[in-house]
């Protein structure tokens, strides 16, 4: 094999390796970005859940009760929103400092969807009161 063909073949392999590394970096960056957006959505939905739950319990005609006993204790002490935000802040710090993980992305958006359902449920219950 002539020298020029071997050199160009090596350059092509290096270029392909570099392109693969750039594609991986781009994917990791997208995963991290979407996870951060998911954590922000989770924080907003947690706050909305705490506020709508509190409003519903204030306006419920029969003096409604929180179904979750731990949330009920925190709500009674007035620290539910603070505890929820502290948990989401810890998650946000972990996302910023750790490498992007697809499982965390999926988990964050799944939990955000569950909180969205809870907020919608609370709003519908508030409309009925």
Backbone atoms as SQL, in Angstrom:
CREATE TABLE atoms (id INTEGER PRIMARY KEY, chain TEXT, resi INTEGER, resn TEXT, atom TEXT, x REAL, y REAL, z REAL);
INSERT INTO atoms VALUES
  (1, 'A', 1, 'UNK', 'N', 0.855, -1.179, 0.000),
  (2, 'A', 1, 'UNK', 'CA', 0.000, 0.000, 0.000),
  (3, 'A', 1, 'UNK', 'C', 0.897, 1.237, 0.000),
  (4, 'A', 2, 'UNK', 'N', 0.637, 2.160, -0.873),
  (5, 'A', 2, 'UNK', 'CA', 1.449, 3.382, -0.928),
  (6, 'A', 2, 'UNK', 'C', 1.278, 4.204, 0.348),
  (7, 'A', 3, 'UNK', 'N', 2.308, 4.971, 0.668),
  (8, 'A', 3, 'UNK', 'CA', 2.333, 5.789, 1.880),
  (9, 'A', 3, 'UNK', 'C', 1.176, 6.794, 1.925),
  (10, 'A', 4, 'UNK', 'N', 0.851, 7.469, 0.821),
  (11, 'A', 4, 'UNK', 'CA', -0.192, 8.497, 0.805),
  (12, 'A', 4, 'UNK', 'C', -1.562, 7.909, 1.094),
  (13, 'A', 5, 'UNK', 'N', -1.826, 6.694, 0.642),
  (14, 'A', 5, 'UNK', 'CA', -3.130, 6.061, 0.900),
  (15, 'A', 5, 'UNK', 'C', -3.250, 5.712, 2.381),
  (16, 'A', 6, 'UNK', 'N', -2.180, 5.213, 2.979),
  (17, 'A', 6, 'UNK', 'CA', -2.213, 4.856, 4.395),
  (18, 'A', 6, 'UNK', 'C', -2.441, 6.089, 5.266),
  (19, 'A', 7, 'UNK', 'N', -1.789, 7.192, 4.941),
  (20, 'A', 7, 'UNK', 'CA', -1.951, 8.419, 5.722),
  (21, 'A', 7, 'UNK', 'C', -3.372, 8.946, 5.601),
  (22, 'A', 8, 'UNK', 'N', -3.924, 8.967, 4.399),
  (23, 'A', 8, 'UNK', 'CA', -5.281, 9.488, 4.236),
  (24, 'A', 8, 'UNK', 'C', -6.293, 8.570, 4.917),
  (25, 'A', 9, 'UNK', 'N', -6.014, 7.261, 4.935),
  (26, 'A', 9, 'UNK', 'CA', -6.911, 6.334, 5.619),
  (27, 'A', 9, 'UNK', 'C', -6.900, 6.618, 7.125),
  (28, 'A', 10, 'UNK', 'N', -5.715, 6.854, 7.674),
  (29, 'A', 10, 'UNK', 'CA', -5.624, 7.166, 9.097),
  (30, 'A', 10, 'UNK', 'C', -6.338, 8.475, 9.422),
  (31, 'A', 11, 'UNK', 'N', -6.142, 9.461, 8.580),
  (32, 'A', 11, 'UNK', 'CA', -6.832, 10.737, 8.808),
  (33, 'A', 11, 'UNK', 'C', -8.337, 10.552, 8.766),
  (34, 'A', 12, 'UNK', 'N', -8.807, 9.731, 7.846),
  (35, 'A', 12, 'UNK', 'CA', -10.240, 9.477, 7.760),
  (36, 'A', 12, 'UNK', 'C', -10.772, 8.804, 9.014),
  (37, 'A', 13, 'UNK', 'N', -9.993, 7.871, 9.571),
  (38, 'A', 13, 'UNK', 'CA', -10.409, 7.184, 10.787),
  (39, 'A', 13, 'UNK', 'C', -10.427, 8.166, 11.950),
  (40, 'A', 14, 'UNK', 'N', -9.402, 9.037, 12.028),
  (41, 'A', 14, 'UNK', 'CA', -9.381, 10.039, 13.092),
  (42, 'A', 14, 'UNK', 'C', -10.535, 11.018, 12.948),
  (43, 'A', 15, 'UNK', 'N', -10.826, 11.392, 11.730),
  (44, 'A', 15, 'UNK', 'CA', -11.933, 12.331, 11.498),
  (45, 'A', 15, 'UNK', 'C', -13.253, 11.686, 11.899),
  (46, 'A', 16, 'UNK', 'N', -13.405, 10.397, 11.574),
  (47, 'A', 16, 'UNK', 'CA', -14.640, 9.701, 11.951),
  (48, 'A', 16, 'UNK', 'C', -14.743, 9.606, 13.468),
  (49, 'A', 17, 'UNK', 'N', -13.633, 9.350, 14.134),
  (50, 'A', 17, 'UNK', 'CA', -13.624, 9.265, 15.587),
  (51, 'A', 17, 'UNK', 'C', -13.965, 10.622, 16.199),
  (52, 'A', 18, 'UNK', 'N', -13.406, 11.694, 15.625),
  (53, 'A', 18, 'UNK', 'CA', -13.686, 13.045, 16.115),
  (54, 'A', 18, 'UNK', 'C', -15.159, 13.399, 15.918),
  (55, 'A', 19, 'UNK', 'N', -15.711, 13.036, 14.741),
  (56, 'A', 19, 'UNK', 'CA', -17.135, 13.309, 14.489),
  (57, 'A', 19, 'UNK', 'C', -18.013, 12.542, 15.471),
  (58, 'A', 20, 'UNK', 'N', -17.661, 11.310, 15.788),
  (59, 'A', 20, 'UNK', 'CA', -18.427, 10.526, 16.755),
  (60, 'A', 20, 'UNK', 'C', -18.374, 11.170, 18.139),
  (61, 'A', 21, 'UNK', 'N', -17.194, 11.652, 18.526),
  (62, 'A', 21, 'UNK', 'CA', -17.050, 12.320, 19.820),
  (63, 'A', 21, 'UNK', 'C', -17.874, 13.606, 19.861),
  (64, 'A', 22, 'UNK', 'N', -17.872, 14.361, 18.778),
  (65, 'A', 22, 'UNK', 'CA', -18.671, 15.593, 18.720),
  (66, 'A', 22, 'UNK', 'C', -20.160, 15.285, 18.785),
  (67, 'A', 23, 'UNK', 'N', -20.592, 14.213, 18.131),
  (68, 'A', 23, 'UNK', 'CA', -22.005, 13.822, 18.167),
  (69, 'A', 23, 'UNK', 'C', -22.398, 13.400, 19.571),
  (70, 'A', 24, 'UNK', 'N', -21.524, 12.656, 20.262),
  (71, 'A', 24, 'UNK', 'CA', -21.801, 12.235, 21.636),
  (72, 'A', 24, 'UNK', 'C', -21.891, 13.446, 22.549),
  (73, 'A', 25, 'UNK', 'N', -20.970, 14.391, 22.382),
  (74, 'A', 25, 'UNK', 'CA', -20.994, 15.607, 23.195),
  (75, 'A', 25, 'UNK', 'C', -22.289, 16.379, 22.961),
  (76, 'A', 26, 'UNK', 'N', -22.726, 16.469, 21.703),
  (77, 'A', 26, 'UNK', 'CA', -23.964, 17.176, 21.396),
  (78, 'A', 26, 'UNK', 'C', -25.169, 16.508, 22.033),
  (79, 'A', 27, 'UNK', 'N', -25.195, 15.181, 22.008),
  (80, 'A', 27, 'UNK', 'CA', -26.298, 14.438, 22.624),
  (81, 'A', 27, 'UNK', 'C', -26.291, 14.630, 24.138),
  (82, 'A', 28, 'UNK', 'N', -25.121, 14.549, 24.751),
  (83, 'A', 28, 'UNK', 'CA', -25.030, 14.762, 26.198),
  (84, 'A', 28, 'UNK', 'C', -25.473, 16.167, 26.577),
  (85, 'A', 29, 'UNK', 'N', -25.093, 17.142, 25.765),
  (86, 'A', 29, 'UNK', 'CA', -25.499, 18.527, 26.039),
  (87, 'A', 29, 'UNK', 'C', -27.013, 18.678, 25.956),
  (88, 'A', 30, 'UNK', 'N', -27.639, 18.026, 24.951),
  (89, 'A', 30, 'UNK', 'CA', -29.103, 18.091, 24.823),
  (90, 'A', 30, 'UNK', 'C', -29.777, 17.409, 26.004),
  (91, 'A', 31, 'UNK', 'N', -29.260, 16.253, 26.419),
  (92, 'A', 31, 'UNK', 'CA', -29.843, 15.537, 27.558),
  (93, 'A', 31, 'UNK', 'C', -29.756, 16.406, 28.811),
  (94, 'A', 32, 'UNK', 'N', -28.596, 17.017, 29.037),
  (95, 'A', 32, 'UNK', 'CA', -28.433, 17.874, 30.223),
  (96, 'A', 32, 'UNK', 'C', -29.374, 19.072, 30.162),
  (97, 'A', 33, 'UNK', 'N', -29.483, 19.707, 29.007),
  (98, 'A', 33, 'UNK', 'CA', -30.370, 20.865, 28.849),
  (99, 'A', 33, 'UNK', 'C', -31.824, 20.469, 29.129),
  (100, 'A', 34, 'UNK', 'N', -32.284, 19.372, 28.546),
  (101, 'A', 34, 'UNK', 'CA', -33.666, 18.936, 28.750),
  (102, 'A', 34, 'UNK', 'C', -33.915, 18.518, 30.200),
  (103, 'A', 35, 'UNK', 'N', -32.899, 17.975, 30.857),
  (104, 'A', 35, 'UNK', 'CA', -33.054, 17.608, 32.267),
  (105, 'A', 35, 'UNK', 'C', -33.176, 18.859, 33.125),
  (106, 'A', 36, 'UNK', 'N', -32.386, 19.880, 32.827),
  (107, 'A', 36, 'UNK', 'CA', -32.483, 21.144, 33.575),
  (108, 'A', 36, 'UNK', 'C', -33.861, 21.765, 33.389),
  (109, 'A', 37, 'UNK', 'N', -34.363, 21.762, 32.164),
  (110, 'A', 37, 'UNK', 'CA', -35.712, 22.284, 31.911),
  (111, 'A', 37, 'UNK', 'C', -36.740, 21.456, 32.688),
  (112, 'A', 38, 'UNK', 'N', -36.535, 20.142, 32.751),
  (113, 'A', 38, 'UNK', 'CA', -37.427, 19.276, 33.513),
  (114, 'A', 38, 'UNK', 'C', -37.405, 19.581, 35.000),
  (115, 'A', 39, 'UNK', 'N', -36.236, 19.889, 35.535),
  (116, 'A', 39, 'UNK', 'CA', -36.124, 20.241, 36.960),
  (117, 'A', 39, 'UNK', 'C', -36.831, 21.568, 37.228),
  (118, 'A', 40, 'UNK', 'N', -36.707, 22.520, 36.327),
  (119, 'A', 40, 'UNK', 'CA', -37.416, 23.802, 36.486),
  (120, 'A', 40, 'UNK', 'C', -38.928, 23.565, 36.439),
  (121, 'A', 41, 'UNK', 'N', -39.380, 22.738, 35.495),
  (122, 'A', 41, 'UNK', 'CA', -40.809, 22.408, 35.416),
  (123, 'A', 41, 'UNK', 'C', -41.263, 21.711, 36.698),
  (124, 'A', 42, 'UNK', 'N', -40.426, 20.826, 37.210),
  (125, 'A', 42, 'UNK', 'CA', -40.752, 20.120, 38.455),
  (126, 'A', 42, 'UNK', 'C', -40.863, 21.095, 39.623),
  (127, 'A', 43, 'UNK', 'N', -39.974, 22.070, 39.686),
  (128, 'A', 43, 'UNK', 'CA', -40.032, 23.071, 40.757),
  (129, 'A', 43, 'UNK', 'C', -41.324, 23.884, 40.675),
  (130, 'A', 44, 'UNK', 'N', -41.664, 24.326, 39.469),
  (131, 'A', 44, 'UNK', 'CA', -42.901, 25.110, 39.299),
  (132, 'A', 44, 'UNK', 'C', -44.136, 24.284, 39.631),
  (133, 'A', 45, 'UNK', 'N', -44.150, 23.031, 39.180),
  (134, 'A', 45, 'UNK', 'CA', -45.306, 22.176, 39.446),
  (135, 'A', 45, 'UNK', 'C', -45.395, 21.801, 40.920),
  (136, 'A', 46, 'UNK', 'N', -44.263, 21.627, 41.598),
  (137, 'A', 46, 'UNK', 'CA', -44.280, 21.374, 43.041),
  (138, 'A', 46, 'UNK', 'C', -44.872, 22.549, 43.789),
  (139, 'A', 47, 'UNK', 'N', -44.454, 23.756, 43.412),
  (140, 'A', 47, 'UNK', 'CA', -45.001, 24.956, 44.049),
  (141, 'A', 47, 'UNK', 'C', -46.499, 25.065, 43.781),
  (142, 'A', 48, 'UNK', 'N', -46.903, 24.815, 42.530),
  (143, 'A', 48, 'UNK', 'CA', -48.331, 24.879, 42.191),
  (144, 'A', 48, 'UNK', 'C', -49.124, 23.827, 42.959),
  (145, 'A', 49, 'UNK', 'N', -48.561, 22.648, 43.135),
  (146, 'A', 49, 'UNK', 'CA', -49.239, 21.591, 43.895),
  (147, 'A', 49, 'UNK', 'C', -49.413, 22.004, 45.350),
  (148, 'A', 50, 'UNK', 'N', -48.360, 22.550, 45.948),
  (149, 'A', 50, 'UNK', 'CA', -48.456, 22.974, 47.348),
  (150, 'A', 50, 'UNK', 'C', -49.496, 24.081, 47.523),
  (151, 'A', 51, 'UNK', 'N', -49.490, 25.046, 46.618),
  (152, 'A', 51, 'UNK', 'CA', -50.429, 26.168, 46.720),
  (153, 'A', 51, 'UNK', 'C', -51.868, 25.711, 46.482),
  (154, 'A', 52, 'UNK', 'N', -52.097, 24.922, 45.429),
  (155, 'A', 52, 'UNK', 'CA', -53.476, 24.486, 45.143),
  (156, 'A', 52, 'UNK', 'C', -53.988, 23.525, 46.216),
  (157, 'A', 53, 'UNK', 'N', -53.116, 22.690, 46.771),
  (158, 'A', 53, 'UNK', 'CA', -53.536, 21.806, 47.872),
  (159, 'A', 53, 'UNK', 'C', -53.933, 22.645, 49.078),
  (160, 'A', 54, 'UNK', 'N', -53.113, 23.632, 49.408),
  (161, 'A', 54, 'UNK', 'CA', -53.417, 24.504, 50.546),
  (162, 'A', 54, 'UNK', 'C', -54.734, 25.249, 50.324),
  (163, 'A', 55, 'UNK', 'N', -54.928, 25.779, 49.118),
  (164, 'A', 55, 'UNK', 'CA', -56.194, 26.485, 48.821),
  (165, 'A', 55, 'UNK', 'C', -57.394, 25.564, 48.925),
  (166, 'A', 56, 'UNK', 'N', -57.245, 24.362, 48.403),
  (167, 'A', 56, 'UNK', 'CA', -58.370, 23.419, 48.476),
  (168, 'A', 56, 'UNK', 'C', -58.701, 23.070, 49.920),
  (169, 'A', 57, 'UNK', 'N', -57.685, 22.819, 50.722),
  (170, 'A', 57, 'UNK', 'CA', -57.939, 22.463, 52.117),
  (171, 'A', 57, 'UNK', 'C', -58.538, 23.627, 52.894),
  (172, 'A', 58, 'UNK', 'N', -58.224, 24.855, 52.513),
  (173, 'A', 58, 'UNK', 'CA', -58.827, 26.019, 53.167),
  (174, 'A', 58, 'UNK', 'C', -60.300, 26.176, 52.814),
  (175, 'A', 59, 'UNK', 'N', -60.642, 25.874, 51.547),
  (176, 'A', 59, 'UNK', 'CA', -61.996, 26.130, 51.064),
  (177, 'A', 59, 'UNK', 'C', -62.889, 24.907, 51.040),
  (178, 'A', 60, 'UNK', 'N', -62.377, 23.757, 51.413),
  (179, 'A', 60, 'UNK', 'CA', -63.205, 22.540, 51.394),
  (180, 'A', 60, 'UNK', 'C', -64.290, 22.674, 52.459),
  (181, 'A', 61, 'UNK', 'N', -65.542, 22.395, 52.083),
  (182, 'A', 61, 'UNK', 'CA', -66.647, 22.597, 53.023),
  (183, 'A', 61, 'UNK', 'C', -66.577, 21.692, 54.250),
  (184, 'A', 62, 'UNK', 'N', -66.097, 20.474, 54.098),
  (185, 'A', 62, 'UNK', 'CA', -66.056, 19.540, 55.227),
  (186, 'A', 62, 'UNK', 'C', -64.678, 19.524, 55.886),
  (187, 'A', 63, 'UNK', 'N', -63.886, 20.534, 55.639),
  (188, 'A', 63, 'UNK', 'CA', -62.541, 20.569, 56.215),
  (189, 'A', 63, 'UNK', 'C', -61.695, 19.434, 55.664),
  (190, 'A', 64, 'UNK', 'N', -61.358, 19.509, 54.384),
  (191, 'A', 64, 'UNK', 'CA', -60.634, 18.435, 53.706),
  (192, 'A', 64, 'UNK', 'C', -59.314, 18.089, 54.378),
  (193, 'A', 65, 'UNK', 'N', -58.868, 16.876, 54.121),
  (194, 'A', 65, 'UNK', 'CA', -57.621, 16.387, 54.689),
  (195, 'A', 65, 'UNK', 'C', -56.658, 16.007, 53.572),
  (196, 'A', 66, 'UNK', 'N', -55.370, 16.208, 53.823),
  (197, 'A', 66, 'UNK', 'CA', -54.332, 15.771, 52.898),
  (198, 'A', 66, 'UNK', 'C', -54.220, 14.251, 53.011),
  (199, 'A', 67, 'UNK', 'N', -54.258, 13.554, 51.882),
  (200, 'A', 67, 'UNK', 'CA', -54.193, 12.094, 51.882),
  (201, 'A', 67, 'UNK', 'C', -52.811, 11.573, 52.262),
  (202, 'A', 68, 'UNK', 'N', -51.766, 12.326, 51.943),
  (203, 'A', 68, 'UNK', 'CA', -50.403, 11.920, 52.271),
  (204, 'A', 68, 'UNK', 'C', -50.098, 12.380, 53.697),
  (205, 'A', 69, 'UNK', 'N', -49.850, 11.451, 54.637),
  (206, 'A', 69, 'UNK', 'CA', -49.643, 11.866, 56.030),
  (207, 'A', 69, 'UNK', 'C', -48.408, 12.760, 56.228),
  (208, 'A', 70, 'UNK', 'N', -47.319, 12.469, 55.522),
  (209, 'A', 70, 'UNK', 'CA', -46.124, 13.307, 55.662),
  (210, 'A', 70, 'UNK', 'C', -46.394, 14.711, 55.123),
  (211, 'A', 71, 'UNK', 'N', -47.039, 14.791, 53.965),
  (212, 'A', 71, 'UNK', 'CA', -47.388, 16.100, 53.403),
  (213, 'A', 71, 'UNK', 'C', -48.363, 16.824, 54.323),
  (214, 'A', 72, 'UNK', 'N', -49.269, 16.077, 54.957),
  (215, 'A', 72, 'UNK', 'CA', -50.207, 16.682, 55.904),
  (216, 'A', 72, 'UNK', 'C', -49.496, 17.329, 57.083),
  (217, 'A', 73, 'UNK', 'N', -48.489, 16.632, 57.622),
  (218, 'A', 73, 'UNK', 'CA', -47.703, 17.193, 58.734),
  (219, 'A', 73, 'UNK', 'C', -46.951, 18.447, 58.296),
  (220, 'A', 74, 'UNK', 'N', -46.320, 18.360, 57.129),
  (221, 'A', 74, 'UNK', 'CA', -45.569, 19.514, 56.631),
  (222, 'A', 74, 'UNK', 'C', -46.484, 20.679, 56.298),
  (223, 'A', 75, 'UNK', 'N', -47.660, 20.376, 55.774),
  (224, 'A', 75, 'UNK', 'CA', -48.629, 21.425, 55.451),
  (225, 'A', 75, 'UNK', 'C', -49.132, 22.099, 56.725),
  (226, 'A', 76, 'UNK', 'N', -49.390, 21.294, 57.762),
  (227, 'A', 76, 'UNK', 'CA', -49.857, 21.849, 59.033),
  (228, 'A', 76, 'UNK', 'C', -48.791, 22.730, 59.682),
  (229, 'A', 77, 'UNK', 'N', -47.538, 22.367, 59.501),
  (230, 'A', 77, 'UNK', 'CA', -46.464, 23.164, 60.094),
  (231, 'A', 77, 'UNK', 'C', -46.069, 24.355, 59.218),
  (232, 'A', 78, 'UNK', 'N', -46.606, 24.403, 57.999),
  (233, 'A', 78, 'UNK', 'CA', -46.308, 25.509, 57.096),
  (234, 'A', 78, 'UNK', 'C', -44.986, 25.371, 56.367),
  (235, 'A', 79, 'UNK', 'N', -44.405, 24.185, 56.386),
  (236, 'A', 79, 'UNK', 'CA', -43.092, 24.018, 55.758),
  (237, 'A', 79, 'UNK', 'C', -43.122, 23.129, 54.515),
  (238, 'A', 80, 'UNK', 'N', -44.302, 22.810, 54.020),
  (239, 'A', 80, 'UNK', 'CA', -44.404, 21.917, 52.858),
  (240, 'A', 80, 'UNK', 'C', -43.698, 22.493, 51.639),
  (241, 'A', 81, 'UNK', 'N', -43.970, 23.740, 51.322),
  (242, 'A', 81, 'UNK', 'CA', -43.357, 24.350, 50.141),
  (243, 'A', 81, 'UNK', 'C', -41.841, 24.440, 50.291),
  (244, 'A', 82, 'UNK', 'N', -41.365, 24.791, 51.471),
  (245, 'A', 82, 'UNK', 'CA', -39.933, 24.885, 51.714),
  (246, 'A', 82, 'UNK', 'C', -39.243, 23.529, 51.529),
  (247, 'A', 83, 'UNK', 'N', -39.826, 22.475, 52.065),
  (248, 'A', 83, 'UNK', 'CA', -39.241, 21.138, 51.944),
  (249, 'A', 83, 'UNK', 'C', -39.254, 20.690, 50.485),
  (250, 'A', 84, 'UNK', 'N', -40.355, 20.928, 49.785),
  (251, 'A', 84, 'UNK', 'CA', -40.434, 20.539, 48.372),
  (252, 'A', 84, 'UNK', 'C', -39.381, 21.277, 47.542),
  (253, 'A', 85, 'UNK', 'N', -39.214, 22.561, 47.785),
  (254, 'A', 85, 'UNK', 'CA', -38.228, 23.335, 47.023),
  (255, 'A', 85, 'UNK', 'C', -36.800, 22.903, 47.365),
  (256, 'A', 86, 'UNK', 'N', -36.558, 22.517, 48.622),
  (257, 'A', 86, 'UNK', 'CA', -35.225, 22.051, 49.011),
  (258, 'A', 86, 'UNK', 'C', -34.881, 20.748, 48.289),
  (259, 'A', 87, 'UNK', 'N', -35.851, 19.857, 48.167),
  (260, 'A', 87, 'UNK', 'CA', -35.630, 18.592, 47.467),
  (261, 'A', 87, 'UNK', 'C', -35.355, 18.842, 45.986),
  (262, 'A', 88, 'UNK', 'N', -36.146, 19.717, 45.379),
  (263, 'A', 88, 'UNK', 'CA', -35.943, 20.025, 43.956),
  (264, 'A', 88, 'UNK', 'C', -34.621, 20.761, 43.749),
  (265, 'A', 89, 'UNK', 'N', -34.235, 21.623, 44.679),
  (266, 'A', 89, 'UNK', 'CA', -32.944, 22.320, 44.573),
  (267, 'A', 89, 'UNK', 'C', -31.791, 21.322, 44.644),
  (268, 'A', 90, 'UNK', 'N', -31.890, 20.334, 45.529),
  (269, 'A', 90, 'UNK', 'CA', -30.848, 19.301, 45.614),
  (270, 'A', 90, 'UNK', 'C', -30.773, 18.516, 44.307),
  (271, 'A', 91, 'UNK', 'N', -31.924, 18.209, 43.728),
  (272, 'A', 91, 'UNK', 'CA', -31.943, 17.520, 42.439),
  (273, 'A', 91, 'UNK', 'C', -31.305, 18.396, 41.360),
  (274, 'A', 92, 'UNK', 'N', -31.623, 19.676, 41.366),
  (275, 'A', 92, 'UNK', 'CA', -31.057, 20.602, 40.389),
  (276, 'A', 92, 'UNK', 'C', -29.548, 20.698, 40.498),
  (277, 'A', 93, 'UNK', 'N', -29.029, 20.740, 41.716),
  (278, 'A', 93, 'UNK', 'CA', -27.578, 20.793, 41.917),
  (279, 'A', 93, 'UNK', 'C', -26.932, 19.508, 41.409),
  (280, 'A', 94, 'UNK', 'N', -27.567, 18.376, 41.686),
  (281, 'A', 94, 'UNK', 'CA', -27.036, 17.092, 41.204),
  (282, 'A', 94, 'UNK', 'C', -26.995, 17.060, 39.676),
  (283, 'A', 95, 'UNK', 'N', -28.037, 17.590, 39.049),
  (284, 'A', 95, 'UNK', 'CA', -28.082, 17.613, 37.575),
  (285, 'A', 95, 'UNK', 'C', -26.971, 18.506, 37.019),
  (286, 'A', 96, 'UNK', 'N', -26.739, 19.644, 37.646),
  (287, 'A', 96, 'UNK', 'CA', -25.712, 20.562, 37.161),
  (288, 'A', 96, 'UNK', 'C', -24.302, 20.007, 37.330),
  (289, 'A', 97, 'UNK', 'N', -24.058, 19.263, 38.400),
  (290, 'A', 97, 'UNK', 'CA', -22.703, 18.804, 38.697),
  (291, 'A', 97, 'UNK', 'C', -22.376, 17.445, 38.106),
  (292, 'A', 98, 'UNK', 'N', -23.373, 16.620, 37.867),
  (293, 'A', 98, 'UNK', 'CA', -23.118, 15.260, 37.387),
  (294, 'A', 98, 'UNK', 'C', -23.182, 15.221, 35.865),
  (295, 'A', 99, 'UNK', 'N', -22.676, 14.152, 35.291),
  (296, 'A', 99, 'UNK', 'CA', -22.764, 14.002, 33.842),
  (297, 'A', 99, 'UNK', 'C', -24.211, 13.716, 33.457),
  (298, 'A', 100, 'UNK', 'N', -24.600, 14.052, 32.244),
  (299, 'A', 100, 'UNK', 'CA', -25.984, 13.834, 31.811),
  (300, 'A', 100, 'UNK', 'C', -26.354, 12.350, 31.834),
  (301, 'A', 101, 'UNK', 'N', -27.537, 12.055, 32.332),
  (302, 'A', 101, 'UNK', 'CA', -28.021, 10.679, 32.394),
  (303, 'A', 101, 'UNK', 'C', -29.426, 10.630, 31.804),
  (304, 'A', 102, 'UNK', 'N', -29.607, 9.706, 30.893),
  (305, 'A', 102, 'UNK', 'CA', -30.900, 9.569, 30.234),
  (306, 'A', 102, 'UNK', 'C', -31.982, 9.158, 31.223),
  (307, 'A', 103, 'UNK', 'N', -31.644, 8.295, 32.174),
  (308, 'A', 103, 'UNK', 'CA', -32.619, 7.856, 33.176),
  (309, 'A', 103, 'UNK', 'C', -33.130, 9.003, 34.023),
  (310, 'A', 104, 'UNK', 'N', -32.238, 9.914, 34.376),
  (311, 'A', 104, 'UNK', 'CA', -32.642, 11.087, 35.158),
  (312, 'A', 104, 'UNK', 'C', -33.546, 11.996, 34.340),
  (313, 'A', 105, 'UNK', 'N', -33.244, 12.129, 33.055),
  (314, 'A', 105, 'UNK', 'CA', -34.105, 12.923, 32.162),
  (315, 'A', 105, 'UNK', 'C', -35.514, 12.339, 32.124),
  (316, 'A', 106, 'UNK', 'N', -35.612, 11.047, 31.906),
  (317, 'A', 106, 'UNK', 'CA', -36.925, 10.379, 31.828),
  (318, 'A', 106, 'UNK', 'C', -37.639, 10.462, 33.172),
  (319, 'A', 107, 'UNK', 'N', -36.909, 10.225, 34.254),
  (320, 'A', 107, 'UNK', 'CA', -37.520, 10.288, 35.581),
  (321, 'A', 107, 'UNK', 'C', -38.030, 11.670, 35.932),
  (322, 'A', 108, 'UNK', 'N', -37.250, 12.686, 35.615),
  (323, 'A', 108, 'UNK', 'CA', -37.653, 14.068, 35.913),
  (324, 'A', 108, 'UNK', 'C', -38.937, 14.434, 35.189),
  (325, 'A', 109, 'UNK', 'N', -39.000, 14.094, 33.894),
  (326, 'A', 109, 'UNK', 'CA', -40.203, 14.434, 33.129),
  (327, 'A', 109, 'UNK', 'C', -41.392, 13.566, 33.511),
  (328, 'A', 110, 'UNK', 'N', -41.159, 12.327, 33.936),
  (329, 'A', 110, 'UNK', 'CA', -42.260, 11.471, 34.396),
  (330, 'A', 110, 'UNK', 'C', -42.867, 12.037, 35.677),
  (331, 'A', 111, 'UNK', 'N', -42.011, 12.394, 36.624),
  (332, 'A', 111, 'UNK', 'CA', -42.508, 12.965, 37.886),
  (333, 'A', 111, 'UNK', 'C', -43.178, 14.311, 37.631),
  (334, 'A', 112, 'UNK', 'N', -42.649, 15.093, 36.701),
  (335, 'A', 112, 'UNK', 'CA', -43.292, 16.365, 36.349),
  (336, 'A', 112, 'UNK', 'C', -44.697, 16.122, 35.807),
  (337, 'A', 113, 'UNK', 'N', -44.847, 15.087, 34.993),
  (338, 'A', 113, 'UNK', 'CA', -46.177, 14.741, 34.475),
  (339, 'A', 113, 'UNK', 'C', -47.136, 14.343, 35.583),
  (340, 'A', 114, 'UNK', 'N', -46.643, 13.612, 36.567),
  (341, 'A', 114, 'UNK', 'CA', -47.498, 13.227, 37.706),
  (342, 'A', 114, 'UNK', 'C', -47.912, 14.454, 38.523),
  (343, 'A', 115, 'UNK', 'N', -46.973, 15.369, 38.712),
  (344, 'A', 115, 'UNK', 'CA', -47.324, 16.593, 39.431),
  (345, 'A', 115, 'UNK', 'C', -48.294, 17.458, 38.624),
  (346, 'A', 116, 'UNK', 'N', -48.160, 17.453, 37.320),
  (347, 'A', 116, 'UNK', 'CA', -49.116, 18.185, 36.489),
  (348, 'A', 116, 'UNK', 'C', -50.519, 17.611, 36.674),
  (349, 'A', 117, 'UNK', 'N', -50.614, 16.289, 36.718),
  (350, 'A', 117, 'UNK', 'CA', -51.915, 15.651, 36.949),
  (351, 'A', 117, 'UNK', 'C', -52.476, 16.033, 38.322),
  (352, 'A', 118, 'UNK', 'N', -51.615, 16.083, 39.335),
  (353, 'A', 118, 'UNK', 'CA', -52.060, 16.472, 40.675),
  (354, 'A', 118, 'UNK', 'C', -52.541, 17.920, 40.710),
  (355, 'A', 119, 'UNK', 'N', -51.826, 18.802, 40.032),
  (356, 'A', 119, 'UNK', 'CA', -52.224, 20.214, 39.998),
  (357, 'A', 119, 'UNK', 'C', -53.558, 20.371, 39.268),
  (358, 'A', 120, 'UNK', 'N', -53.717, 19.688, 38.141),
  (359, 'A', 120, 'UNK', 'CA', -54.991, 19.751, 37.406),
  (360, 'A', 120, 'UNK', 'C', -56.118, 19.220, 38.272),
  (361, 'A', 121, 'UNK', 'N', -55.876, 18.122, 38.989),
  (362, 'A', 121, 'UNK', 'CA', -56.883, 17.574, 39.888),
  (363, 'A', 121, 'UNK', 'C', -57.252, 18.577, 40.975),
  (364, 'A', 122, 'UNK', 'N', -56.256, 19.217, 41.562),
  (365, 'A', 122, 'UNK', 'CA', -56.529, 20.218, 42.605),
  (366, 'A', 122, 'UNK', 'C', -57.330, 21.392, 42.058),
  (367, 'A', 123, 'UNK', 'N', -57.006, 21.830, 40.851),
  (368, 'A', 123, 'UNK', 'CA', -57.731, 22.958, 40.244),
  (369, 'A', 123, 'UNK', 'C', -59.178, 22.563, 39.980),
  (370, 'A', 124, 'UNK', 'N', -59.381, 21.356, 39.469),
  (371, 'A', 124, 'UNK', 'CA', -60.767, 20.891, 39.229),
  (372, 'A', 124, 'UNK', 'C', -61.543, 20.775, 40.533),
  (373, 'A', 125, 'UNK', 'N', -60.889, 20.304, 41.570),
  (374, 'A', 125, 'UNK', 'CA', -61.563, 20.226, 42.876),
  (375, 'A', 125, 'UNK', 'C', -61.865, 21.616, 43.418),
  (376, 'A', 126, 'UNK', 'N', -60.969, 22.569, 43.212),
  (377, 'A', 126, 'UNK', 'CA', -61.229, 23.950, 43.651),
  (378, 'A', 126, 'UNK', 'C', -62.423, 24.557, 42.913),
  (379, 'A', 127, 'UNK', 'N', -62.578, 24.210, 41.652),
  (380, 'A', 127, 'UNK', 'CA', -63.721, 24.736, 40.888),
  (381, 'A', 127, 'UNK', 'C', -65.035, 24.181, 41.384),
  (382, 'A', 128, 'UNK', 'N', -65.004, 22.981, 41.969),
  (383, 'A', 128, 'UNK', 'CA', -66.226, 22.353, 42.478),
  (384, 'A', 128, 'UNK', 'C', -66.636, 22.913, 43.830),
  (385, 'A', 129, 'UNK', 'N', -65.692, 23.529, 44.562),
  (386, 'A', 129, 'UNK', 'CA', -65.981, 24.043, 45.914),
  (387, 'A', 129, 'UNK', 'C', -66.717, 25.345, 45.807);
